[in-house]
Amino acid sequence: MSISCALKVVPIVLLLVLFALANAKKSADVTELQIGVKYKPPSCEFQAHKGDRVKVHYRGKLTDGKVFDSSFERGDPIEFELGSGQVIKGWDQGLLGMCVGEKRKLKIPAKLGYGEQGSPPAIPGGATLIFDTELVSVNGKPSSGEDTSEDEL
């Protein structure tokens, strides 16, 4: 390739690279649900299944680390029926099989969270959500006293 031809191609390639970078999603965004077990109790007396009434402590963050909601600070876990659509799909899927006292980190893509519309003003459209969760009880049955501090989240 001649130098004059290369000089014509380089700016086009540079523009394409800049355009791709500008439109690329942040690397912290995910396209599928990711479940990370942060603490598992020594015994699993009660496990969460579809249709169970569960109580869950949580801290919800955006990928930039901004906390948008936290039951830990309020001291009031959320209670709902698992798998019934009362919460976002990422929770209905990500909490299945969890043991009372277990702690999980859920990375939830927008399609399993609040979608392209988000939940203004706290959650922008297309946002990946990160939740630190702790299962407090299943059908009214709490943990038998394992570590329930939030230190390990």
Residue pairs with C-beta under 8 A, 6 or more apart in sequence:
1 9
26 63
26 128
28 63
28 64
28 128
29 63
29 109
29 110
29 128
30 107
30 108
30 109
30 128
31 109
32 109
33 90
33 93
33 94
33 106
33 107
33 108
33 109
33 112
34 106
34 107
35 94
35 104
35 105
35 106
36 104
36 105
36 106
36 107
37 102
37 103
37 104
38 103
38 104
38 105
38 132
38 152
38 153
39 101
39 102
39 103
39 147
39 152
40 99
40 102
41 99
41 100
41 101
41 102
41 143
41 146
41 147
42 146
43 144
44 99
44 100
44 102
45 99
45 100
45 141
45 143
45 144
46 99
46 100
46 137
46 138
46 139
46 141
47 97
47 98
47 99
47 100
47 138
48 54
48 82
48 95
48 96
48 97
48 98
48 99
48 100
48 135
48 138
49 82
49 83
49 96
49 97
50 82
50 83
50 84
50 96
51 81
51 82
51 83
51 84
52 81
52 82
52 138
52 139
53 79
53 80
53 81
53 82
53 138
53 139
53 140
54 79
54 80
54 81
54 82
54 95
54 135
54 136
54 137
54 138
54 139
55 77
55 78
55 79
55 135
55 136
55 137
56 71
56 77
56 78
56 79
56 80
56 91
56 95
56 133
56 134
56 135
56 136
57 71
57 72
57 77
57 133
57 134
57 136
57 150
58 69
58 70
58 71
58 72
58 77
58 78
58 131
58 132
58 133
58 134
59 67
59 69
59 70
59 71
59 72
59 131
59 132
59 150
59 153
60 67
60 68
60 69
60 70
60 129
60 130
60 131
61 67
61 68
61 129
61 130
61 131
61 132
62 68
62 123
62 124
62 127
62 128
62 129
62 130
63 127
63 128
63 130
68 122
68 123
69 122
71 77
71 78
72 150
77 134
77 136
78 87
80 86
80 87
82 92
82 95
82 96
83 92
83 96
84 92
85 92
88 108
88 112
88 113
88 114
88 129
89 111
89 112
89 113
90 106
90 108
90 109
90 112
90 113
90 129
90 131
91 106
91 108
91 131
91 133
93 112
94 104
94 106
94 108
94 131
94 133
95 104
95 106
95 133
95 135
98 104
98 133
98 135
99 135
100 135
100 136
100 137
100 138
100 141
100 142
100 143
101 134
101 135
101 143
101 146
101 147
101 148
102 134
102 135
103 132
103 133
103 134
103 152
103 153
104 132
104 133
105 130
105 131
105 132
105 133
105 153
106 129
106 130
106 131
106 133
107 128
107 129
107 130
108 128
108 129
108 130
108 131
109 128
110 116
110 125
110 126
110 127
110 128
113 123
113 127
113 128
113 129
114 123
114 125
114 127
114 129
115 125
115 126
116 125
116 126
117 125
118 124
118 125
118 126
118 127
123 129
132 150
132 153
134 148
134 150
134 153
136 142
136 143
136 148
137 143
